[in-house]
Amino acid sequence: LGKVDTVGFDYDYTLVTYTNELLELIYDMALKRLVEEKQYPCEMLEAGLKFDPKFSIRGLAVDRETGWICHLSYTHKVAVAWEGRTKLS
């Protein structure tokens, strides 16, 4: 994985229906794994971070250098980028 530039999830609905409950579970499990296995700050678990279904969930990529969350268009160009929950212009 040292050579991986981006990690994404493909929500193509072929195996399951992605309900808000399932998306919340995926979010919580990913958060826990980041802290426990990838040495993210443990304060992230204590901060009460919760899944937000209104925040973009499809077509996301994370820039490993800046930490920006980027929403990609169907042509794989950055349509919108966030630093945390702050939208960048």
LINMO-V361488 format. One record per residue. N is the residue number from 0. SS is DSSP state (H for helix, E for strand, - for the rest). PSI is psi in degrees with one decimal (* if undefined). OMEGA is omega in degrees with one decimal (none if undefined). Layout:
n=<N,N>
ss=<SS,SS>
psi=<PSI,PSI>
omega=<OMEGA,OMEGA>
//
This chain:
n=<0,1,2,3,4,5,6,7,8,9,10,11,12,13,14,15,16,17,18,19,20,21,22,23,24,25,26,27,28,29,30,31,32,33,34,35,36,37,38,39,40,41,42,43,44,45,46,47,48,49,50,51,52,53,54,55,56,57,58,59,60,61,62,63,64,65,66,67,68,69,70,71,72,73,74,75,76,77,78,79,80,81,82,83,84,85,86,87,88>
ss=<-,-,-,-,-,-,-,-,-,-,-,-,-,-,-,-,-,-,-,H,H,H,H,H,H,H,H,H,H,H,H,H,H,H,H,H,H,H,-,-,-,-,H,H,H,H,-,-,-,-,-,-,-,-,-,-,-,-,-,E,E,E,-,-,-,-,-,-,E,E,E,E,-,-,-,-,-,E,E,E,E,E,E,-,-,E,E,-,->
psi=<-8.5,-23.0,1.7,129.4,-37.6,152.3,134.1,168.4,136.6,100.0,78.4,1.5,21.7,-26.5,-37.1,163.3,125.5,89.0,164.8,-34.2,-42.4,-41.3,-37.2,-41.0,-45.0,-44.0,-49.6,-41.1,-39.6,-42.4,-46.4,-41.4,-40.4,-41.4,-47.9,-31.5,-19.6,11.2,32.9,157.5,133.5,-18.8,-22.4,-36.1,-32.3,-14.1,-8.4,29.1,134.6,150.8,133.5,104.8,-14.1,-16.8,141.1,133.4,-13.1,142.8,31.2,145.2,149.5,125.1,117.2,-26.6,-42.2,-20.9,6.1,143.0,121.8,131.4,119.1,144.7,174.4,-16.6,9.0,27.4,152.1,117.2,-42.0,145.6,147.0,146.7,103.5,-124.3,12.9,119.3,132.1,150.1,*>
omega=<-179.4,-179.0,-178.8,178.9,-179.1,174.8,-179.7,175.9,-179.3,179.4,-177.9,173.0,-179.4,-176.6,-177.5,170.8,-176.3,176.1,176.6,178.7,178.5,178.5,177.0,177.9,177.6,179.2,-177.9,-179.9,178.8,178.5,179.4,179.9,178.6,-178.6,-172.4,-174.7,-176.1,175.2,171.0,-176.8,-179.5,176.7,178.5,177.9,-177.3,-174.2,-179.8,178.4,-178.1,175.0,178.6,-177.0,178.4,176.6,-175.2,178.5,-178.2,175.5,-178.7,171.3,178.4,175.9,-175.4,-178.2,-176.0,-175.0,-179.8,173.7,-175.7,174.2,-176.5,175.1,178.8,176.8,177.0,173.1,179.9,178.0,-179.6,176.5,178.3,167.6,-168.4,176.5,177.9,179.8,178.7,178.3,none>
//
